[in-house]
Amino acid sequence: MPTSLSSSLTVIACVSLATLSQVMAPTLALAQETPTPSSGTSATPANPENEASKDATQPGVDSASVVVDDEIDTEGHGLLGPIRVGAMVSGGIPALVHYSLESRLYRIAGLGVGFGGLGTKQSDIELKVSHWDIRARWFPFEGSLFLGAGYGASKYDATLKKTLELEAGGVKKKVPTTFKAEVERNELTPMLGWQWIFGPGFTMGLDFGWQVAMGSSSNLTISPEGLTPAEKALLEEQKDYKDNLKKVKDDFLDKYKGKGLPHVSLGFGWMI
């Protein structure tokens, strides 16, 4: 074979090999990057939950910051979340009727402010009661049981009307007489009770306590009608006069002026 022909074939072979290697290089590189599953082992698709759990356990990721909505504690929440407000109407002793605005804060505390009053009759004495107070409650178990205290003031008005007989100068007279007593006092009331909130907001409360008088004042006036000062002095010596005066003092003044009083209240209302 002539030398020129063999040299041409050699050049052609080298150019062909160079061109083939350039064409096959990307295919070979892709084949090396793609792992081939071994026999008996199948490829498993990625699981997002597994990936999330792996990420949460990786250094630099705070697992406590991963919050699941279902785990958020919303028990006892209302329209305003953990803060609930509403109104209640209660009845009991010594406050006959009590109207209040109530609140429940994060199931652990409660605040309230209220007022009330009503007229009633005890034996022959007409009694009127008016009062206001503020109350604080602590729910140690975040349930219905609470310990609390209230501070406020009350006013008690008692009126006894009688027709007494007066004999003066041999003449008997009928004398309409009004015995009127007033007591004003400041009170501190430690209490124990329960406050239940059902469903969307129906509320019921029951509490027991003891009202401690922190300071009190009283006033007593007696008003016989149509008597001169001399006749009034004679009336004060009559047995009926003394008996009725004692009744007002014993049944009202001595009871409400400075003594402690039991506190019992049952109420219903709504808290949003």
C-alpha positions as CSV (number, residue, x, y, z in Angstrom):
1,M,0.0,0.0,0.0
2,P,1.4,3.4,-0.9
3,T,2.6,5.6,1.9
4,S,0.2,8.5,1.0
5,L,-2.9,6.2,1.2
6,S,-2.0,4.8,4.6
7,S,-1.4,8.3,6.0
8,S,-4.8,9.4,4.7
9,L,-6.6,6.5,6.3
10,T,-4.9,7.2,9.6
11,V,-6.0,10.8,9.6
12,I,-9.6,9.8,8.7
13,A,-9.7,7.3,11.6
14,C,-8.4,9.8,14.2
15,V,-11.0,12.4,13.1
16,S,-13.8,9.8,13.3
17,L,-12.8,8.7,16.8
18,A,-12.6,12.4,18.0
19,T,-16.1,13.2,16.6
20,L,-17.6,10.0,18.2
21,S,-16.2,10.8,21.6
22,Q,-17.6,14.3,21.5
23,V,-21.1,13.0,20.6
24,M,-21.1,10.2,23.3
25,A,-19.7,12.3,26.2
26,P,-23.1,13.8,27.4
27,T,-24.8,10.4,27.3
28,L,-22.1,8.8,29.3
29,A,-22.1,11.6,31.9
30,L,-25.9,11.3,32.3
31,A,-25.6,7.5,32.7
32,Q,-23.0,7.9,35.5
33,E,-25.2,10.4,37.4
34,T,-28.4,8.3,37.4
35,P,-28.1,5.4,40.1
36,T,-29.2,2.0,38.9
37,P,-31.3,0.1,41.5
38,S,-29.8,-3.1,42.6
39,S,-31.7,-6.3,42.1
40,G,-34.3,-6.9,44.9
41,T,-34.5,-3.2,45.7
42,S,-37.2,-0.9,44.3
43,A,-37.1,2.8,44.2
44,T,-39.3,4.5,46.8
45,P,-40.9,7.8,46.1
46,A,-40.2,10.6,48.5
47,N,-42.7,11.0,51.4
48,P,-43.3,14.7,52.3
49,E,-44.1,13.8,55.9
50,N,-40.9,11.9,56.3
51,E,-39.0,14.8,54.8
52,A,-40.7,17.2,57.2
53,S,-39.8,15.0,60.1
54,K,-36.2,14.8,58.9
55,D,-36.0,18.5,58.5
56,A,-37.4,19.0,62.0
57,T,-34.6,16.9,63.5
58,Q,-31.8,18.5,61.5
59,P,-29.4,20.8,63.4
60,G,-30.6,24.4,63.3
61,V,-34.3,23.5,63.1
62,D,-36.3,24.1,66.2
63,S,-38.8,21.2,66.6
64,A,-40.8,23.3,69.1
65,S,-41.6,25.8,66.4
66,V,-43.5,23.2,64.3
67,V,-47.1,23.7,65.5
68,V,-50.0,21.5,64.4
69,D,-53.3,23.4,64.4
70,D,-55.2,20.5,66.0
71,E,-53.0,20.8,69.1
72,I,-53.9,24.4,69.9
73,D,-55.9,24.5,73.2
74,T,-59.1,26.4,72.6
75,E,-61.2,24.9,75.4
76,G,-63.3,27.5,77.1
77,H,-62.7,30.1,74.4
78,G,-65.5,32.4,73.2
79,L,-66.0,35.1,70.6
80,L,-63.0,37.0,71.9
81,G,-60.8,34.0,72.3
82,P,-59.5,33.3,75.8
83,I,-61.2,36.5,77.1
84,R,-65.0,36.2,77.8
85,V,-67.3,38.9,78.9
86,G,-71.0,39.0,79.7
87,A,-73.8,39.9,82.1
88,M,-75.5,38.1,85.0
89,V,-78.5,38.5,87.3
90,S,-78.2,37.0,90.7
91,G,-80.4,36.6,93.8
92,G,-79.5,35.8,97.4
93,I,-78.8,37.2,100.8
94,P,-78.2,39.8,102.0
95,A,-78.3,41.3,98.5
96,L,-81.7,40.4,97.3
97,V,-81.0,41.2,93.6
98,H,-77.6,41.7,92.0
99,Y,-76.9,42.8,88.4
100,S,-73.3,42.5,87.2
101,L,-70.9,42.6,84.3
102,E,-68.6,39.6,84.4
103,S,-65.4,38.6,82.7
104,R,-63.3,35.4,82.5
105,L,-59.6,35.8,81.6
106,Y,-57.7,32.8,80.2
107,R,-59.7,30.4,82.4
108,I,-57.6,31.3,85.4
109,A,-59.1,34.6,86.6
110,G,-62.3,36.6,86.6
111,L,-63.4,40.2,87.3
112,G,-66.8,41.6,87.9
113,V,-68.6,44.8,88.9
114,G,-72.2,45.0,90.0
115,F,-75.0,46.8,91.8
116,G,-78.4,45.9,93.0
117,G,-81.1,46.4,95.6
118,L,-84.7,45.6,96.4
119,G,-87.4,46.3,98.8
120,T,-88.9,43.6,101.1
121,K,-90.8,43.3,104.3
122,Q,-89.5,41.6,107.5
123,S,-92.3,41.2,110.0
124,D,-93.8,44.8,110.3
125,I,-90.6,46.4,109.1
126,E,-90.2,47.6,105.5
127,L,-86.7,47.0,104.4
128,K,-84.9,48.5,101.3
129,V,-81.4,47.4,100.3
130,S,-79.0,49.0,97.8
131,H,-75.4,48.1,97.2
132,W,-72.5,48.0,94.7
133,D,-69.3,45.9,94.7
134,I,-66.3,44.8,92.6
135,R,-65.2,41.1,92.7
136,A,-62.1,39.2,91.8
137,R,-62.0,35.4,91.2
138,W,-59.2,32.9,90.9
139,F,-59.8,29.5,89.3
140,P,-56.9,27.3,90.6
141,F,-57.8,24.3,88.4
142,E,-58.9,26.3,85.4
143,G,-62.4,24.9,85.8
144,S,-65.5,26.1,87.5
145,L,-64.3,26.2,91.1
146,F,-63.0,29.5,92.3
147,L,-61.8,31.4,95.3
148,G,-62.6,35.1,95.4
149,A,-63.3,38.3,97.2
150,G,-65.6,41.3,96.8
151,Y,-65.4,44.8,98.1
152,G,-68.2,47.3,98.2
153,A,-70.8,49.3,100.1
154,S,-74.4,48.7,101.2
155,K,-77.2,50.8,102.5
156,Y,-80.1,49.5,104.5
157,D,-83.2,51.5,105.2
158,A,-85.9,50.2,107.6
159,T,-89.3,51.8,108.2
160,L,-91.8,50.8,110.8
161,K,-95.2,52.6,110.9
162,K,-97.4,52.2,113.9
163,T,-100.5,53.9,115.4
164,L,-99.9,54.5,119.1
165,E,-102.3,55.6,121.8
166,L,-101.6,58.5,124.0
167,E,-103.6,59.5,127.1
168,A,-103.1,63.1,128.1
169,G,-105.4,65.1,130.4
170,G,-107.9,62.3,130.4
171,V,-108.2,62.3,126.6
172,K,-107.0,59.4,124.5
173,K,-105.4,60.2,121.1
174,K,-104.3,57.9,118.3
175,V,-100.9,59.0,117.1
176,P,-99.5,57.8,113.7
177,T,-95.8,57.2,114.4
178,T,-92.9,56.4,112.0
179,F,-89.7,54.7,113.2
180,K,-87.0,55.1,110.5
181,A,-83.5,53.6,110.7
182,E,-80.6,53.7,108.3
183,V,-77.4,51.8,108.2
184,E,-74.5,52.4,105.7
185,R,-71.5,50.1,105.7
186,N,-68.4,49.1,103.7
187,E,-67.9,45.4,103.2
188,L,-65.2,42.9,102.4
189,T,-66.5,39.5,101.3
190,P,-64.3,36.4,101.0
191,M,-66.1,33.8,99.0
192,L,-65.9,30.3,97.5
193,G,-68.0,29.2,94.6
194,W,-68.5,27.8,91.1
195,Q,-69.0,29.5,87.8
196,W,-70.1,27.2,84.9
197,I,-70.1,28.3,81.2
198,F,-72.1,25.9,79.0
199,G,-72.0,25.6,75.2
200,P,-71.8,29.0,73.4
201,G,-72.1,31.1,76.5
202,F,-74.9,30.2,79.0
203,T,-73.5,30.9,82.4
204,M,-74.5,29.9,85.9
205,G,-72.8,30.9,89.2
206,L,-73.2,29.8,92.8
207,D,-71.1,31.3,95.6
208,F,-70.9,31.3,99.4
209,G,-69.1,33.8,101.6
210,W,-69.1,36.0,104.7
211,Q,-69.5,39.8,104.6
212,V,-67.2,41.6,107.0
213,A,-68.2,45.1,107.9
214,M,-65.2,47.4,107.4
215,G,-66.9,50.5,108.8
216,S,-70.5,51.5,109.4
217,S,-72.7,54.4,110.4
218,S,-76.4,54.4,111.5
219,N,-79.2,56.9,112.1
220,L,-82.5,56.5,113.9
221,T,-85.4,59.0,113.7
222,I,-88.9,58.8,115.3
223,S,-91.6,61.0,114.0
224,P,-95.0,61.1,115.8
225,E,-97.6,63.2,114.1
226,G,-99.4,66.2,115.6
227,L,-97.9,66.3,119.0
228,T,-96.5,69.1,121.1
229,P,-93.1,68.6,122.7
230,A,-94.8,67.9,126.0
231,E,-97.1,65.3,124.4
232,K,-94.1,63.7,122.6
233,A,-92.3,63.3,126.0
234,L,-95.4,61.5,127.4
235,L,-95.5,59.2,124.3
236,E,-92.0,58.1,124.8
237,E,-93.0,56.7,128.2
238,Q,-95.7,54.5,126.7
239,K,-95.1,50.8,126.6
240,D,-96.1,50.5,122.9
241,Y,-93.6,53.1,122.0
242,K,-90.8,51.4,123.9
243,D,-91.7,48.0,122.4
244,N,-91.6,49.2,118.8
245,L,-88.4,51.1,119.4
246,K,-86.8,47.9,120.8
247,K,-88.0,46.0,117.8
248,V,-86.3,48.4,115.3
249,K,-83.1,48.3,117.3
250,D,-83.0,44.5,117.8
251,D,-84.3,43.4,114.4
252,F,-82.5,46.0,112.3
253,L,-79.8,48.2,113.8
254,D,-78.0,45.5,115.8
255,K,-78.2,43.1,112.9
256,Y,-76.9,45.3,110.1
257,K,-74.7,47.9,111.7
258,G,-71.4,46.2,112.5
259,K,-72.0,42.4,112.5
260,G,-70.8,40.0,109.8
261,L,-73.5,38.7,107.5
262,P,-73.7,35.4,105.5
263,H,-73.4,35.8,101.7
264,V,-75.2,33.3,99.4
265,S,-75.8,34.0,95.7
266,L,-77.2,32.1,92.7
267,G,-77.0,33.7,89.3
268,F,-77.6,33.2,85.6
269,G,-76.4,35.0,82.5
270,W,-74.5,34.8,79.2
271,M,-70.8,35.3,78.4
272,I,-69.6,35.6,74.8
